[in-house]
Amino acid sequence: WQLGLGVGSAVETHHLGGIVKRALELGLRTIDVPPDENSQRSVGQAVRSSSVLRSEVQLIGQLGDDSHGFDEAHLAVRRCLRDLRVDYVDLFLMGSPAGGKIVETWDAIVEMRKSGLARSVGVANFGIPHLKALEKHGRELPEVNRIELTPQNWQDHRPLFDFCKRRQILIQVISPSSSTGAQEEEAILAIAKAKSRSSRQVLLRWAFQKGMQIMPVSEDGAFSSLGLENFELTEEEMASLSKVKGRRLEQDPLDVGVDLGDLTKGNRLPPEPISPEEHLREEEVDLEKLRPEL
């Protein structure tokens, strides 16, 4: 499960299903699901129409910033399941602390896991202050923290990486992407040439050897994660890459302030597990009209 398929914001919905099906055909089993209705429906349809069993696919749902809050998060998880046409996701992430109310929202996400609607739960773009806020208020820590991490920002984010490692929080990287210009760095290009690989594959292999789960984004059907297990970076090459200096993101999501929200909403007893039919009825969807599509 260390390799998966990330889905970029530039992917058009009508192309998404084909990209997911191709990824499954090539052996990828972890699929990122964007937090919008059309994308969720496309991913769900692609998984159902493939020859791969649902139990063999790890689906990762996400909470958008506009769905933060205890009740809002509960509703968003149910809508995600409805649109995917599944009764659970394997991992559900709070997509960013930017929506605020992080403890209140986290309480809802953890509750949904206890209800059986998510197997695992995590966060994305959480810095040390956000994670410490959960810890300080007696909440369990996420199993996963998804961040943007490349050799260029490794020195800046090394404390966060170590913090997560000490607490057994898996670091998941959605690319590593080219937003910091990392693929054009001379040291990276030199290693790529020596290995007969693309600079992007070198970046992914660097993250892979650091023990991160990598979700390379495919916006054009090119799966740069394939073949990563067929080459290895030496200790000297890993050290050289980790020393690459780069510019910080202009708006690093890890720098977002900490908004706790209402700390009391998660104190009630968790609800009973909800069947797909029940959460569909809560959305006032006519199940009989949907059933032929299932």
C-alpha positions in Angstrom: 0.0 0.0 0.0 3.0 2.4 -0.1 2.2 3.4 -3.7 -1.2 4.8 -4.8 -2.9 7.1 -7.2 -3.3 10.8 -6.4 -5.9 12.8 -8.3 -4.9 16.3 -9.3 -7.3 19.3 -9.4 -6.6 19.7 -13.1 -8.2 16.3 -13.9 -11.5 16.8 -15.7 -14.2 14.6 -14.3 -15.0 12.8 -17.6 -11.3 11.7 -17.7 -11.2 10.6 -14.1 -12.9 7.3 -14.4 -10.6 6.2 -17.2 -7.5 7.2 -15.2 -8.7 5.2 -12.2 -9.5 2.1 -14.2 -6.1 2.2 -15.9 -4.4 2.6 -12.5 -6.3 -0.5 -11.2 -5.3 -2.5 -14.4 -1.7 -1.6 -13.8 -1.8 -2.9 -10.2 -2.3 0.3 -8.1 -4.7 -0.4 -5.3 -4.9 2.8 -3.3 -7.0 5.5 -4.9 -7.4 9.1 -3.8 -11.0 10.5 -4.0 -11.5 14.3 -4.4 -14.1 15.8 -2.1 -16.7 16.7 -4.8 -19.8 14.9 -5.8 -18.9 14.3 -9.5 -15.4 13.0 -8.8 -16.7 10.7 -6.1 -19.3 9.3 -8.5 -16.7 8.8 -11.3 -14.3 7.0 -9.0 -17.0 4.8 -7.6 -18.2 3.8 -11.0 -14.7 3.1 -12.2 -14.1 0.8 -9.2 -17.4 -1.1 -9.7 -16.8 -1.6 -13.4 -13.2 -2.9 -12.9 -12.3 -6.6 -12.4 -10.7 -5.8 -9.0 -12.7 -6.6 -5.9 -13.8 -3.8 -3.7 -12.1 -5.5 -0.8 -8.8 -5.2 -2.7 -9.1 -1.4 -3.3 -8.2 1.2 -0.7 -10.3 4.3 -1.2 -9.3 7.5 0.5 -12.0 10.1 1.0 -11.4 13.7 1.9 -13.3 16.4 3.8 -13.4 19.8 2.0 -12.7 23.0 3.9 -16.3 24.1 3.5 -17.5 21.0 5.5 -15.7 21.7 8.8 -17.8 21.5 12.0 -19.2 18.5 13.8 -22.6 18.2 12.0 -21.2 19.3 8.6 -18.4 16.7 8.7 -20.9 13.9 9.6 -23.0 14.9 6.6 -20.0 15.1 4.3 -18.9 11.6 5.1 -22.3 10.2 4.4 -22.5 12.1 1.1 -19.1 10.7 0.2 -20.3 7.1 0.8 -23.5 7.8 -1.1 -21.7 9.1 -4.2 -19.1 6.4 -4.2 -21.9 3.8 -3.7 -19.9 2.1 -0.9 -20.6 1.4 2.8 -17.2 2.5 4.0 -13.9 4.1 2.9 -10.6 2.7 3.9 -9.2 6.1 5.0 -10.9 9.4 5.5 -8.9 12.6 5.8 -9.6 16.1 7.1 -8.2 17.9 4.0 -6.7 20.9 5.7 -6.8 22.9 8.9 -7.8 25.9 6.8 -11.5 25.2 7.4 -11.1 25.8 11.1 -12.8 24.0 14.0 -10.1 21.2 13.8 -10.8 19.5 17.1 -14.6 19.7 16.7 -14.3 18.4 13.1 -11.8 15.7 14.2 -14.3 14.5 16.8 -16.9 13.9 14.1 -14.4 12.0 11.8 -13.3 9.8 14.7 -16.9 9.1 15.5 -17.6 8.0 12.0 -14.8 5.6 12.1 -16.2 4.1 15.3 -19.5 3.8 13.4 -17.8 1.7 10.7 -18.0 4.3 7.9 -14.2 4.7 7.7 -11.6 2.0 8.5 -8.9 4.6 9.3 -8.8 8.4 9.7 -6.2 11.0 9.2 -5.5 14.6 8.3 -3.7 16.6 5.6 -1.5 19.7 5.8 -1.4 19.6 9.6 1.7 21.2 11.2 3.1 20.5 14.6 0.8 23.1 16.3 -2.3 21.5 14.8 -1.3 18.0 15.9 -0.3 19.3 19.4 -3.8 20.9 19.7 -5.4 17.4 19.3 -2.9 16.0 21.7 -3.4 18.7 24.3 -7.1 18.3 24.3 -6.9 14.5 24.8 -7.9 13.4 21.3 -6.3 10.4 19.6 -3.8 11.4 17.0 -4.4 10.7 13.3 -3.0 7.6 11.6 -2.0 9.6 8.6 -0.8 13.2 7.8 -0.7 14.1 4.2 1.7 16.9 3.3 3.7 18.3 0.4 7.3 17.1 1.0 10.2 17.2 -1.5 13.9 17.4 -1.0 13.6 21.2 -1.5 11.5 21.7 1.7 12.9 18.7 3.6 15.0 20.8 5.9 12.0 23.1 6.8 9.7 20.1 7.4 12.1 17.7 9.0 10.8 18.6 12.5 7.3 17.7 11.4 8.5 14.5 9.8 10.3 13.5 13.1 7.3 14.5 15.2 5.0 12.3 13.2 7.5 9.4 13.2 7.8 9.4 17.0 4.0 9.2 17.2 3.6 6.6 14.6 1.7 8.9 12.2 2.3 7.8 8.6 3.4 10.6 6.3 1.6 10.5 3.0 2.7 12.7 0.1 0.3 13.5 -2.7 3.0 14.0 -5.3 5.8 15.0 -4.6 4.9 17.8 -7.0 6.7 20.3 -9.1 5.2 23.3 -7.4 8.6 24.2 -5.8 10.5 23.6 -9.0 12.2 20.5 -7.5 12.2 18.6 -10.8 14.5 21.2 -12.4 17.2 21.2 -9.6 20.6 20.3 -11.0 21.4 17.7 -8.4 18.1 15.9 -9.1 18.6 16.1 -12.9 22.1 14.6 -12.5 20.8 11.6 -10.4 17.9 11.1 -12.9 20.4 11.0 -15.8 22.6 8.5 -14.0 19.7 6.2 -13.2 18.0 6.6 -16.6 14.9 7.8 -14.8 12.8 11.0 -14.9 13.4 13.6 -12.3 9.9 13.0 -11.0 10.6 9.3 -10.4 13.8 10.2 -8.5 11.7 12.5 -6.2 9.2 9.7 -5.7 11.9 7.2 -5.0 13.5 9.6 -2.4 10.1 9.8 -0.6 9.6 6.0 -0.9 13.0 5.3 0.7 12.2 7.8 3.5 9.2 5.5 4.4 6.4 7.8 3.2 3.3 6.6 1.4 3.4 8.3 -2.0 0.3 9.2 -4.0 1.7 10.6 -7.3 -0.8 12.7 -9.1 -1.8 11.5 -12.6 -3.4 14.3 -14.6 -2.7 12.8 -18.0 -2.8 9.1 -17.5 1.0 8.8 -17.0 1.8 6.7 -13.9 5.2 7.8 -12.8 5.1 5.6 -9.7 5.4 2.5 -11.9 8.9 1.1 -11.8 9.9 2.7 -8.6 10.7 -0.7 -7.0 13.1 -1.5 -9.9 15.8 1.0 -8.9 17.3 2.3 -5.6 19.1 5.5 -4.5 22.4 5.1 -2.7 23.0 6.6 0.7 25.1 9.3 -0.9 22.4 10.1 -3.4 19.7 10.2 -0.6 21.9 12.6 1.4 22.6 14.7 -1.6 18.9 15.1 -2.4 18.1 15.9 1.2 20.5 18.8 1.1 18.9 20.5 -1.9 17.9 24.0 -1.0 14.6 25.4 -2.4 12.1 28.1 -2.0 9.2 27.8 0.4 5.6 27.8 -0.8 4.2 31.3 -0.8 1.1 30.0 1.1 2.2 26.9 3.0 -0.9 25.3 4.4 1.1 24.1 7.4 1.3 27.8 8.5 -2.5 28.1 9.0 -3.5 29.1 12.5 -5.2 26.8 15.0 -9.0 27.1 15.4 -10.3 24.5 17.8 -14.0 24.9 17.4 -16.5 23.5 19.9 -14.8 20.9 22.2 -18.0 19.6 23.7 -19.8 18.2 20.6 -17.8 14.9 20.6 -18.8 14.0 24.1 -22.1 12.4 23.2 -22.4 8.7 22.7 -21.5 7.6 19.1 -24.4 6.6 16.9 -25.1 3.1 15.8 -23.4 2.0 12.6 -25.3 3.2 9.5 -26.1 1.0 6.5 -25.9 2.4 3.0 -29.7 2.4 2.7 -30.0 4.5 5.9 -27.5 7.2 5.0 -29.1 7.4 1.5 -32.5 7.9 3.1 -31.1 10.6 5.3 -30.2 12.5 2.1 -33.8 11.9 0.9 -32.6 10.0 -2.1 -35.0 7.6 -3.8 -33.1 4.4 -3.3 -35.3 2.5 -5.8 -34.2 4.9 -8.6 -30.6 4.4 -7.6 -30.7 0.7 -7.3 -30.2 -0.2 -11.0 -27.0 1.8 -11.0 -25.5 -0.1 -8.0 
